[in-house]
Amino acid sequence: MKEQLKLVVLPRQGKLSAQAQAAEHTDDFVKARRAHSAVESAINALEVHGLDRCPDHGINGFKRYVALAVVARNIHRIGAILWQQEQARAQPKSKYSDRDTTYKLAA
């Protein structure tokens, strides 16, 4: 596997030797391990949104199905971002003098 990959990012289990511990604490290893977690999260999001089964047949159908799932996920993500922005805009920028009170002052 080392012939094909520049950096193998599979943390070892159990007690680590000094050499293995030094290798797992390098900046490149830590960055790659975090990127791997992000990839796993993206795969899970795709599975939740319908990519857990592919009803199409053949490699072309599979590629088309994956592409559509990625597009659907991106649209879902863009919608979530727009919704968050809308919620932030809808928040009242209230000062103390602008707040509604539960009591009425005597006139």
C-alpha positions in Angstrom: 0.0 0.0 0.0 2.9 2.4 0.7 3.8 2.2 -3.0 0.5 3.7 -4.0 0.0 6.3 -1.2 2.2 9.0 0.1 0.8 8.8 3.6 -1.2 6.0 5.1 -3.7 7.5 7.6 -4.9 4.5 9.6 -4.3 5.0 13.3 -3.0 1.9 15.0 -4.8 0.3 17.9 -3.4 -0.4 21.3 -0.2 0.9 22.8 2.0 2.6 20.3 5.7 2.4 20.0 7.7 5.6 20.1 8.2 5.5 16.4 4.5 4.9 15.7 3.5 7.6 18.2 5.8 10.1 16.6 4.4 9.3 13.1 0.8 9.7 14.3 1.5 13.1 15.8 2.9 14.7 12.7 1.0 17.7 11.3 0.4 15.8 8.0 -1.0 12.8 9.7 -3.3 14.8 11.9 -4.6 16.9 8.9 -5.2 13.8 6.9 -7.0 12.0 9.7 -9.3 15.0 10.2 -10.0 15.1 6.4 -10.9 11.4 6.6 -13.5 12.2 9.3 -14.9 14.9 7.0 -15.2 12.4 4.1 -16.9 9.9 6.4 -19.4 12.6 7.5 -20.1 13.5 3.8 -20.6 9.8 2.9 -23.1 9.5 5.8 -25.0 12.6 4.7 -25.3 11.1 1.2 -26.5 7.8 2.6 -29.1 9.5 4.7 -30.4 11.4 1.7 -31.0 8.3 -0.4 -27.7 7.0 -1.7 -27.8 3.9 0.5 -29.2 1.9 -2.4 -28.7 2.4 -6.1 -31.7 1.2 -8.2 -29.9 1.9 -11.5 -27.9 -0.9 -13.3 -24.4 -0.8 -14.5 -21.5 1.5 -13.9 -23.0 4.3 -15.9 -26.2 4.2 -13.9 -24.2 4.1 -10.7 -22.1 7.1 -11.7 -25.3 9.0 -12.7 -26.9 8.1 -9.4 -23.9 9.3 -7.4 -23.7 12.5 -9.3 -27.4 13.2 -8.7 -27.0 12.4 -5.0 -24.1 14.8 -4.7 -26.1 17.6 -6.4 -29.1 16.9 -4.1 -26.8 17.1 -1.1 -25.3 20.4 -2.3 -28.8 21.9 -2.8 -29.8 20.7 0.6 -26.7 22.3 2.1 -27.2 25.6 0.2 -30.8 25.7 1.5 -29.6 25.2 5.1 -27.1 28.1 4.7 -29.8 30.4 3.2 -32.2 29.5 6.0 -29.6 30.3 8.6 -28.9 33.7 6.9 -32.6 34.4 6.8 -33.0 33.5 10.5 -30.1 35.8 11.3 -31.7 38.7 9.4 -35.0 38.1 11.1 -33.5 38.5 14.5 -34.6 41.9 15.9 -31.9 44.3 16.5 -33.5 45.6 19.6 -32.3 48.2 22.0 -33.8 48.4 25.4 -36.0 51.3 24.4 -37.4 49.3 21.4 -38.5 46.3 23.4 -42.2 45.5 24.0 -43.1 45.6 27.6 -45.7 43.6 29.4 -46.8 46.6 31.4 -48.2 50.0 30.4 -46.8 53.2 31.8 -49.2 55.6 33.3 -50.0 58.5 31.0 
